[in-house]
Amino acid sequence: MRLNQIKKDGLFRVLDLNSNNACISRLMSMGLLPGQEIRLVHKAPLGDPIAIEFNGCHMSLRLIDAAEIEVEKVQ
């Protein structure tokens, strides 16, 4: 599933990223790589943007960019 499709807060593992997207490339340089666990912390009232946490960093991410990140739910 894609990060923009997540309905609830929770912990997810990154499976794949589109490094052609400039925003995603920036996140990759900050340590967001396949295998990294990320936490969906918050969604804005209208759904866009979302807040994620990884490596102790909190980031706000637009849904159009979140669609470039494939994740799986961590049990």
C-alpha positions in Angstrom: 0.0 0.0 0.0 1.1 3.6 -0.4 1.6 6.0 2.5 -1.1 8.3 1.2 -3.7 5.4 1.5 -3.2 4.9 5.3 -6.4 5.4 7.2 -5.1 5.3 10.8 -2.0 6.3 12.8 0.5 3.5 13.3 3.8 2.0 12.6 4.8 1.1 9.0 7.9 -0.3 7.3 9.1 1.3 4.0 9.3 -1.1 1.1 10.1 1.2 -1.8 10.5 4.9 -2.7 10.4 6.8 -5.9 13.8 8.6 -5.8 12.9 10.6 -8.9 10.7 12.8 -6.7 12.8 15.7 -5.3 10.9 15.6 -2.0 11.4 11.9 -1.6 15.1 12.2 -2.5 15.5 14.8 0.3 13.8 12.4 2.7 16.1 9.6 1.6 19.2 11.8 2.3 17.8 12.1 5.8 17.6 8.4 6.3 14.2 7.3 5.0 15.3 4.2 3.1 13.7 0.8 2.4 13.4 -1.2 5.6 13.1 1.9 7.8 10.2 2.0 10.2 8.1 5.1 10.2 5.2 6.2 12.3 2.2 8.0 11.0 1.7 10.6 13.7 -1.1 12.9 12.5 -3.4 13.7 9.6 -4.6 17.3 8.9 -8.4 17.7 9.4 -8.9 17.6 5.6 -6.4 14.8 5.2 -3.5 16.7 3.6 -0.7 17.0 4.8 0.2 14.1 7.0 2.9 14.1 9.8 5.4 11.2 9.9 8.2 10.3 12.3 11.4 8.4 11.5 14.9 8.5 13.1 13.5 10.8 15.7 12.5 13.4 13.1 9.0 14.7 12.6 8.2 15.7 9.0 5.1 17.0 7.3 4.4 15.4 3.9 1.9 16.2 1.2 -0.3 13.3 0.0 1.0 13.7 -3.5 4.5 13.0 -2.2 3.3 10.3 0.2 2.0 8.4 -2.8 5.6 7.8 -3.8 6.3 5.7 -0.7 5.2 2.1 -0.6 4.8 0.7 3.0 3.5 -2.2 4.9 1.9 -2.3 8.4 4.2 -3.5 11.2 2.4 -5.9 13.5 
